[in-house]
Amino acid sequence: MAGSRVVVVGDVIDDIIVVPGGPVRADTDTTSAIVRRPGGSASNTAAWLGWLGAPVDLVGRVGAGDLERHASVLRASGVAPHLTEDPDRVTGTIVIVVEGEHRTMLTDRGANATLSPEAVTDALLDDAAYLHLTGYTLFDAFEAESFAQLVRRAHDRGVVVSLDPGSAGFLVDYGVRRFLADTRGVDILLPNRAEAQLLVGDATTRVGSTLSPEECAEALLEHAPTVVLTSGGEGVIIARRGHELQRVPVEPVETVDPTGAGDAFSAGLLHGLLAGDDVVAATATGVRTAREAVALRGGRPPLA
C-alpha cells in the first residue's frame, strides 16, 4: 500500500542568476544584478513541497564537499535530503540570464550526471504516495531501462509517478521519439506549452507542433493517463482519459524572476493531490504556488 510522502528524484544545482541592467553588450561590460542561489528542478520542487508542509524526500547527488551545504538548506525548507557526493565532479551549476519573462540557461550538469537509480531505496518507496521525476535525470544519469525499472518499482508499491519533461532544448538533444518511448508508464505528465508542442511535433525534423495547448494535451493522453499542461498566462489545461478537458485560469502577476515557476507549480499540484484534492483543485494550488515563486528571485521558497 502506498505511503504518505512525496519522493523527488533529480538535480541539485548551484544557480547563478544574472539580471542585466540593459541589453547585453558583446565584448564589453554590462552592469547586472547577480545572485547565487541553490537550485535544480527536482530540488526546487522538493523545497516548495516542504514549504507547503508536505512530507518530502529529495534524492540527489552533489560534488565533493558540498553535501552538508546543500543538505542543510534543504532541511531548512522542510525536506529530508538523501544526497551522495561525486568525488570527481563539481556540483551542477547553471548561469541563468533573466530578461523579463524569458531566461537563457548555461548549464553544467556536474555531479547530477552520476546519480544512480539505486539511490532511490525500497524503504523510500515504501513510504511514498508519489514519486516525482524530471527529464533532466533521464537525459544524462539514468539509462532507459533503469528509469523504467524505477517506475515499475514505484507502481509495485502503489506509488503514483509524475514526470516533468524538464527542458525543450534537452528534449531535442535526447530525441523526442526516444523520450516518449523511454518514459512510457508514468501516470502524470507535466509539460509546459513548448515541451508539449515539441512532444507531439515532428520527431524527425525536430519541429514543434502548431497544435493548440488543448490539442497537445489530448494528444499526449496516448502517453500518460493524466496530462497537466501549463501555458503561461493562458492558464493550465487538464486532460484525463475518459474525461472532458478542463482549464484552470491564471491571473496576471508581476514577474520578478520566472526561475522555478514550473517547479513550484509541480510542488503545489503534488501537495494538493497528497492532501486528497482532485486534480482540478490540486492544479489550482499549483497555480497559487507558482505565483509565489515568480515574485521571488531564484527558484526556491523563502527560508523561515
N, C-alpha and C positions, 0 to 999 in steps of 0.2 A: 504494500500500500504506500502511496506517495506520502512524503513528509510535509513539512510546513515551511521550508526555507526556499530561497532562490540561490542557485549556484550559477555564478557568472564566470565564464572562462575566456581568457584572452589577454589583450595587450595592456602593458604598463608602460607609460611614456612620460618623458620629460618634455613638456610643451614650452617652446619659446615663442611668445605671441608678439607680433610686430604690427603696430598700427601706424602707418606712415602719416606724417603731418600734411602731406600733399602728394602729388604724382611722384612715383618713384623715378629718380633720375639715374640714368646709366652712367657708369664710370666716375661717379662722384657721390657726395653725401646727400642723404635725405633725412632730415630730422624726423624722429619717430618716437613713439611711446613703446617701450619694450618691457614685458613682464615675463617671469618664469613661473610656471605652474605645473603641478603633477597632472598628468592626463592619460589619454588612451581610451578608446571607445569602451572597452569592457570595464576598465577601472572607473570611468566616469559613470557608467550605468550603475555599477555597484555602489558608488558613493552616493548617488541620488537615491537609490533604494534605501540605503542606510539612513540618509537624511529624512526620508519619508517615514522611517520607523519600521521598515520591513527587515526580517531576519535574513541576512545575505552573506554568502561566502564568495570570495574572489580568488580564483586560481590563476597565477601568472608567473612570469619569470623576469628577473632584472639582472643587471650587471653586477660583478663582484663588488662588494662593499656598499651596495645600495639597498639591501634588503630591509634593514631596520628603518631607514629613512622613508621608504615608501610604505612599509607596513604600519608605521606609526601614524602617518597621515590617513591611511585607510581606516585604521581603528578609530581615529578621531571623528570619522564620518559615520561610524556605526557598522563598519564592515569587518568581518572576520577574514583576515588575509591568510592565504596559503601560497606563499611565494618561495621560489627557489632562485639560486644565483647561478649565472653562467660565468665560469672562471675566465673565459676568453673574450667575451663580447661586452660592450658597454650597454647600459640601459637604453632602450629605444628612445629616439629623440625626433621631434618634429618642429620645424620652424614654420609657424603659421602667420602668413601675411594677410591681415584683415583690411578689406576695403569695402566699407558699407556692409551689405549683407552677403558679400562674396568673400571667399577665402581661397588662398593659394597655399598648398601644404608641401613642404620639402621634407621628405621622410627618410629616416634611417631606422629600420626595424630593430636593429641591435639584438639583444637577448631574446626578444619575443619570438624570433625565428627558431629558437631551440626549445620552446615549450613542448613538453611531452604530454600526450593524452593520458598517460599513466598517472600524471599528477592529479587527475580527477579520480579520486579513490571511490571504491564501492561505498565506503562509510559516508562520504559526502553525498552521493546519490541517494543513499538510503534515507537521508534526512530531507531530501529536496522534493518540492512540489513542481518547480520549474527549473529548467536548465537553459540558460541564455548564452548563445554563441554568436560570434561575429565572423564575417567573411575574412577578416584580416588573418585570423588564425589558420584558416584553410589555405590562404594564399601562400604562406611560407613556412608554417610549422607542422600542421597535421597533414599526413598523406590521406588520400581519399578514403581508403579502407579504414584507417584509424578513426577518421571523422565519423564514418558510417557505423563503426563498432561502438563509438561513444553514444551515438543516438540510440542504437539498439539497447545498450546497457541501461540508458535512461528509461526507454519505453518498457523494458522488462520490469521496472520498478514502478510503473505508472506515472512517471515524470513527463510533463509536457515540455517539448523542446521548441524554443523560439530562436529565430535567426535574423540578425541584421546583416544585410549583404555587405555593408561596410564602405565601399568606395567604388564609384563608377569607373574611375581610372584603373584600379586594380582588377575590376571585373573584365575590362578589356584585355589587360595583360594576361590574366588567367585563362580567359576564354569563356564566353557566355554559355555555350552548349555544355562545356565541361563543368562549369559551376553548377548548372541546373542538374546535371547527372549526379554530381558528387554530393549534393545537399538534399537529394530526394529523401523524404521521410520526416522532414521537420514538420511541426504542427502549426506554427505561426510564423509567417514571413512578414518582415517589417522593412520594406524598401521605401526610399523616397522616390519622388517622381522620376528623376533622372535615372536611377537604378532600375526602376520598374520598366521604363521605356527601353532601356538597354536590354533587359532580360527578355522582353517579348519582341525585340527587334530582329534585325538580320544578323545572325551569328556569324555568317561568312564574311560579310563586309564590315562588321563591327559598327553598323549604323543603328542608332536608336530608333525605336518606333515613333510614329507621329500619332499613335492612338491616344485618346484622352485618358486621364487617370482612371476613370471608371472602367474603360475598356481594358486597360492594362491590368487592373485589379482582377477583373473577371477572367482574363486570360491566364493569370498566374494561379488561379484555383486549380489548374491542372497539376501544379507543382506542390501546393500546400492547401490543406482544407480551410485555413483562415489566412487572409491577406489583409494587413492594415497598412495602407499606403498614405504617406504624408506628402502633401503637395503645397507646402508653404502657406501663404495667406489664403489659398483656395480651400483649405480645410483638409480633413482626413477622410479617406474612403475606406469603408469596412466591407470586405467581401467574404462570405462564408458559403460553403457548399450547401445547397438546399435552401438558401435564404436570399431575400432581395438585398441589393446594395443599400448601405446606409452611409450617411455623411455626418461628420461632427465638425461644426464650424470652428474657425479660428478668428478671434478678434484681433484687429490691428494692434501692434505693440511696438514701441520704440526699441530698436535693437542696438545694444551696446556691443555685443560680440556674439555671433552665431555659433561659435565653437561649442560643441557638446549638446546642442539643442536636440538633435536626434537621439543621443544617448539618454538625455533626461526624459524625453518622450517615452522611450522604451521602459525606463525605470517606472514612470508613473503608470503606464499600462500594466506592467507586471505587478506592481503594488496593488492596483485595483483588482486584478484577477486573483491574486493571492488572498485578498480580503473577501472574496466571494462575489464581486461585482460581475455583471455580464460584460461582454466585450465593448458595448457602446459606452457604458458608464466608466469602464476602465480606460477607454480611449480618451474620454473627457478629462480624466485625471492625468493622462499623459500630456494632453494639450496644456493643462494648467502648469504642470511641472516644466514643460519646455518654455513657457512664458517666463518662469522664474529664471531659467538658465540664460536666456538671451539678454536679460537685464544685468548680467554679471560679466566681468572679464575672466575668461578661462572656461574650462568645461566642467568644473566641479562646483558643488554647492558650498556655501559659506560654512566655515567651521564654527562650532559653538564656542 
